[in-house]
Amino acid sequence: MQSGKHAAKVLEEALDAGFHGAMIGTQPKGLGGVLDDPDLTPFWEVAHARKATLFVHPMYGCDDERLRAFGLVNALGRVTDTSTAVARLMHSGHLIKYSDATLVLSHGGAALPMVLGRLAKAHDAHPAGPADPTTSFRRLYFDTVVFDVNALRLVCAMAGVDKIVLGTDYPFPIGDFEPMNIVNALYLTDDERAGIAATTAMRLFGIEAD
């Protein structure tokens, strides 16, 4: 993602090879940079034109010295990293302008489900971008890697059960290696549980059932 032109070419090659999407990081320069950088316009244009699904995962570098203890880089730094990167896309209008690209966020969307009201209130009071973050939020999908059933209930309530897909964060040590446990703790219909477990992701990634 260091170059929008080259990233667009690689995405085209992946899609032509039969993949239905890609995973991208939150910081296109590896450490730093923003996903709404105009240089990345060719990448977003290809993702939109080809209806690609993009899984967004935070980067390794979350450079805040306050996080350099207690495992906070992993536990908290990656949450703030994703929240910041995607909040910019929500305000910039990328999720609306390139609406045929689908974004799936790791870690339950980080802090975004919790702070959506605050983002919307700030936008109403002092519009800093062309897009309403609430409208943009409705375009997003979220994985289940939150480790707390009440947190997952919040994500479901804010986004809708039909926007949730199963996640593990495998092979990272903070991953959820029995991911159906948290899903089964929710009050869901059979169709809703099947959607989280499989069918929503199958639709997003163009996977046909046997």
Secondary structure as UniProt FT lines:
FT   HELIX           4..16
FT   TURN            17..18
FT   STRAND          21..25
FT   TURN            28..29
FT   TURN            35..36
FT   HELIX           38..40
FT   HELIX           41..49
FT   TURN            50..51
FT   STRAND          53..57
FT   HELIX           65..67
FT   TURN            70..71
FT   HELIX           73..77
FT   HELIX           78..92
FT   HELIX           94..97
FT   TURN            98..100
FT   STRAND          102..105
FT   HELIX           107..109
FT   TURN            110..111
FT   HELIX           112..125
FT   HELIX           133..137
FT   TURN            138..139
FT   STRAND          140..143
FT   TURN            145..146
FT   HELIX           149..159
FT   HELIX           161..163
FT   STRAND          164..165
FT   TURN            170..171
FT   TURN            173..174
FT   HELIX           180..184
FT   HELIX           190..194
FT   HELIX           195..199
FT   HELIX           200..204
FT   TURN            205..206
//
